[in-house]
Amino acid sequence: MNHPAQLNAGPVAGLQAPHPTQGGPGKPGGPKLTSMREMGLLAIIAVMCVGMSFASPYFLTWDNIRAMLLSFSIEGIVVVGMTILLIVGGIDLSVGSVVCFAMVVTGKLFLMGLDPWTAGLIAIAASAMIGAMIGGCVVRIGLNHFIASLAFMVIVRGLCLALTQGTPQSLFTLPESFKFIGQGTVFGMPAVIIIFLVIVVVSDFVLRRASLMRRVFYTGSNEKAALYSGIRVGRVKFWVTVLCAASAGLAGVIYTARFGAATPTFGVGMELNVIAAAVIGGASLKGGSGTVLGAVLGLALLSVVTSSLILLDVSPYWQDVIKGLILLAAVTIDHLMNTRKTKR
């Protein structure tokens, strides 16, 4: 067995770099643009789109495509943070509540006379603080992410109800400059979709290429080996948890601009969609693998499924059943793939 001193020979000595198809930084030459999982998702989405074009003449219209993009663009920002957290081996069940909390804080501060931009920044900072408290519970106390975030999911939702007394806040007097980020368009393209695409491209590039992100993959792949190799595992898990909460806060601010309101019950169940999208896209619940592109494709698949079911006039109750079965299939595939790796 190697002595810890031997493992400290380099910043990641004694650790095997994640394979490119796992979404890690890969070899010095860089990872492949897409993995087999991502190519498979693209193929499934393409087949579904072709099939639905015959089943419904409305599916491939610009209005429907635009509606699908809008339906998951802001939620996709939360998916980015959740994917990175899943890679490090964590999970955050509080993101739906944090999105709502950011909306409520932005709305309350604006109604108190603060300009919405400053109110939004404070809301994002407050959301990051929630992530810091969850990370502190994980790193300092030793709780796992599931339990800590479950507790904060309830706490933060309670704060939303307490701050608003359970009453939705109408924010129709928001200035046009602020509402633009949620309702405006640039050359016919909704601004929120452009913001989403920029965040996805930048975060996917950084996750695949930045050497700093290797610590995230190494921590998720083998926490003990990462610790022996000199990586401050606790610090990595803490800051990734903060990042996930901050991304939820950003999404909450954009939702405020889009809807011009803050509802204390908004975002209930959002965490399930976000986690489902990340897992479908290849992020392992055991950590160590995943890509932003894969997670976004997973979210796109769920959006295509939802749109298809609506156009086919399927009952909303059955829509939830079908989405649940898709998630079950994704988790089962993830489990079988991990079991196969373990046997090897």
PyMOL commands that set and color helices and strands:
alter all, ss='L'
color gray80, all
select helices_A, chain A and resi 4-7+20-22+36-55+62-87+95-111+116-141+145-164+176-183+191-209+211-221+223-228+233-259+270-280+292-311+316-343
alter helices_A, ss='H'
color red, helices_A
select strands_A, chain A and resi 169-170+185-186+189-190+261-262
alter strands_A, ss='S'
color yellow, strands_A
deselect
rebuild
show_as cartoon
